[in-house]
Amino acid sequence: MLSKFLKGLRDGIPIALGYLSVSFTFGMKAVADGLYWWQALLISMTNLTSAGQFAGLSVMAASGPLVEIALTQLVINMRYALMSLSLTQKVDKSFSRLKRWLCGFGMTDEIFAVASGKLHSVTASYMAGLIVTPFIGWSTGTLLGAVAGNVLPAAVQSALSVAIYGMFIAIFVPPMKKTRAVTVVVAIGALMSCAFRFLPVLNSVSAGFSIIICAVAAAGVGAWLFPIDDGKEAQV
Amino acid sequence: MSSLVFFKYLVVMALVTYLIRAVPFAMFNRKIKSRFVRSFLEYVPFAVLSAMTIPDIFFATDMLLSSVVALLVAVALAYKEKSLLTVAVFSCVSVYVTEFIASILK
């Protein structure tokens, strides 16, 4: 059990380091938007989500209504519900109801991607470890960005802004080599996402909703064209 | 921002985000039989991540060229199965270098 936990901690290190740069940007922006450093830190420690926090920040900065911040989070983070549902198919029997309530907190894009990429079933100890290191990285980065962000030159801030995309690319590109299905899913997701960005009418759909629509369509076409083999886990 | 207003935002934000993640994870307890649904759930992460990356990465940096370079560097390194960290760090470095060179040439 302990060794599984430690393995999780170790697998979480690259995620944590990737999070450092992204959360640094968040801390920096939060303070620039008028929050105190401890407020930025609290948001990161209680939310542990990238896109949602940035969107929440803009609602706060504009003094938007509470219902707007609730809806923004609901839409942007709805993808986590899909991921949680997806991961229920991979967890082993060690996952009691209580542990699921606890680990549910740590369902981020990257933690999910690493956990679901395991060929074996995921234990509660492993999942806990896999959440702890990124949580520390996300909080530390936010704190540093909030306290020291304004000393960074603009060129460095611009460079840091691609860190999160680099991480995403590192997750979806390798399986594209192994199965054509993932390549097709990734291509459809990217094309549709561009359509929602650039085409009239479609570009009035909010960012959160458009991601859900793109994901459901791309994964749906993938499942229809390339159903995974029965009896064995898909090797992606 | 005043503490009371801030805490209202914080609680709403954190609660909504937590429930979206935890409720499906904690309450859904059985193996899905449908081959279609299992395949669908298998493909969801890749669909989400590609839709979140393209085209947003092109608007992330100060200039379009540097984000294109970052995308190419990241894809090349990811294709060679480098770690999350390596890919993230080198895409940041490539943005910095590209913008630095562009500023000299300008």
Interface residues (C-beta under 8 A of the other chain):
Chain A: I13 P14 I15 L17 G18 S21 G34 L35 Y36 Q39 L42 I43 T46 N47 L48 T49 A51 G52 Q53 G56 V59 M60 S63 L66 I69 A70 Q73 L74 N77 M78 R79 Y80 A81 L82 M83 S84 L85 S86 L87 T88 Q89 R97 R100 W101 C103 G104 F105 M107 D109 E110 F112 A113 S116 A154 A155 V156 S158 A159 L160 S161 V162 A163 I164 Y165 G166 M167 F168 I169 A170 I171 F172 V173 P174 P175 K177 A181 V182 V185 V186 A187 I188 G189 A190 M192 S193 C194 R197 F198 S210 I211 C214 A215 V216 A217 A218 A219 G220 G222 A223 W224 F226 P227 I228 D230 A234 V236
Chain B: M1 V5 F6 K8 Y9 L10 V12 M13 A14 V16 T17 Y18 I20 R21 A22 V23 P24 F25 A26 F28 N29 K31 I32 R35 F36 V37 R38 S39 F40 L41 E42 Y43 V44 P45 F46 A47 V48 L49 S50 A51 M52 T53 I54 P55 D56 I57 A60 T61 D62 S66 S67 A70 L71 A74 V75 L77 A78 Y79 E81 K82 S83 L84 L85 T86 V87 A88 V89 F90 S91 C92 V93 V95 Y96 E99 F100 S103
